[in-house]
Amino acid sequence: MLNVVKSVNDVVNGIVWGWPALILLAFVGVLMTCLTKFFQIGHIGHWMKLTIGAIFSDKDVTGHTKDKSISQFQSLCTALAATVGTGNIVGVAGAIMVGGPGAVFWMWLIAFFGMMTNYSENVLGIYYRRKNQAGEWSGGAMYYLRDGLGAKKGCKGIGAVLAVLFSIFCFLASFGIGNMTQVNSISGNMESVFGVPTWLTGIVVLILAGLVIVGGLKRIASVTEKIVPFMVVLYIIGTVVILITNISQVGAVFGAIFKGAFALKAAGGGVIGYGIKLAIEQGMKRGVFSNEAGLGSSVMVHSNSNVSEPVRQGMWGIFEVFADTIIVCTLTAFAVLSSGLVDLETGETVAEYAGVTLTKANIVAQVFSMHFGQIGAAFVAIAIMLFAFSTVLGWSHYGTKACEFLFGEKYTIIYRVVFVIAIFGGAVMSDNLAWDLADTFNGLMMIPNLIGVLVLSPQVYQITQNYINRVLKGKKEKPMLSAFPDVQKEQEQKLAKEGV
């Protein structure tokens, strides 16, 4: 049965991750960057102040809400919980080993433009969100496809179809990128480092995740806001120590990355031009796997924020990609490339280290063990466990929202139960199949979402310009807060109370 699944997946994967899809991904990011006049650079001080800066100075950003919404900080942590996962460790290592050091350059490039793709998704998510019967915000690509794209002349049918397709793909993806690959990495590391059987890890993670997930978004957000900052800061400290230790190699690493991005030779000594192709593919695919910009996934939790301004939440999307890829993925890449375990020309690893055959799943652990001894490998295993566990929590919400859109709110509890049970399958599944399935589901989600962002790009431009005119230039304009009159009025009243 698994062989059949693999064969079918290989065919679909080759289609959804072909060059047309990669070009569409890059084009949307470049377009949104140009339309917003390079907002991620031109207003870097503003969005930094209102994101990472506000965490330490604005209680409204971090304070818990009394209604069904969550704070801006909780929405960020839940989104980062879903993005900062095994892609930042195993995915980066895999991209280097297959595409060479040059894959890192393309990961940076797609992240730079992906900041504005993620920004645009969040802006549209807030603008087209509605409250469900339980009083909880529901937003995401399926809503701006149905109510945004669908509102265009002659596009009602295509908007509805794309919304359903996105929801189906997200529903399936939640079991791939948000479940199988994450738990598979946990079980694999626990077995190799601590000798814990994969089945036992599967049972333990199933129980722990179940206690959180069944409790819904409020409980998930409460847990992630505690786990995410701790795990990210701790991992950054570890990789920075390695970087400082190998500071003499930084120049060589930078040189390998930029040279490899346009290299004539790929990992394994590929033919002329093939190295560039592999570097681009691996960099873009693993970059998207890590930061999810273009998938339309994190917008589903950002839409639950208590924020009124679409642009304010959009800026959290910029910071999310920046933190995930530009910081965490880069530090992982530099730790691996400066270790001496990787050929800087090809990305090929040495045969083994300390008697252990090096793979994408364990090379980062071996790098840490070189610098910190056995405790280093244990640290990476624990980091992967926390990263992956938090990703499972975040993605359970995405799948829940997809289920709600497709079948109704009352069926979401059934989804959560099935999602939790599937954790055990991920723990004992083949590593390669888990990652291959995740890649495919990512691509399937990406296509309808990017079509929606592309068609609604003028809307994003108008909302952004409206915010810049009002907030940054002090012009008197009616704020663009929602596509729906009742929600617009409600959010205007909220802004008036806040004195904005």
Secondary structure, DSSP 8 states (H G I E B T S, - for coil): -HHHHHHHHHHHHHHHTSHHHHHHHHHHHHHHHHHTTSHHHHTHHHHHHHTHHHHTT-HHHHS--SSS-B-HHHHHHHHHHHHSSGGGTHHHHHHHHHH-THHHHHHHHHHHHHHHHHHHHHHHHHHT-EE-TTS-EE-SHHHHHHTTGGGSTT-HHHHHHHHHHHHHHHHHHHHIIIIIHHHHHHHHHHHHHH---HHHHHHHHHHHHHHHHTT-HHHHHHHHHHHHHHHHHHHHHHHHHHHHHTGGGHHHHHHHHHHHHT-SS-TT---TTHHHHHHHHHHHHHHHHHH-TTTT-THHHHTTBS---HHHHHHHHHHHHIIIIIIIIHHHHHHHHTSSSB-TTT--B-SEETTEE--TTTHHHHHHHHHHTHHHHHHHHHHHHHHHHHHHHHHHHHHHHHHHHHH-GGGHHHHHHHHHHHHHHHHHS-HHHHHHHHHHHHHHHHHHHHHHHHHTHHHHHHHHHHHIIIIIS---------SSHHHHHHHHHHHHHHT-
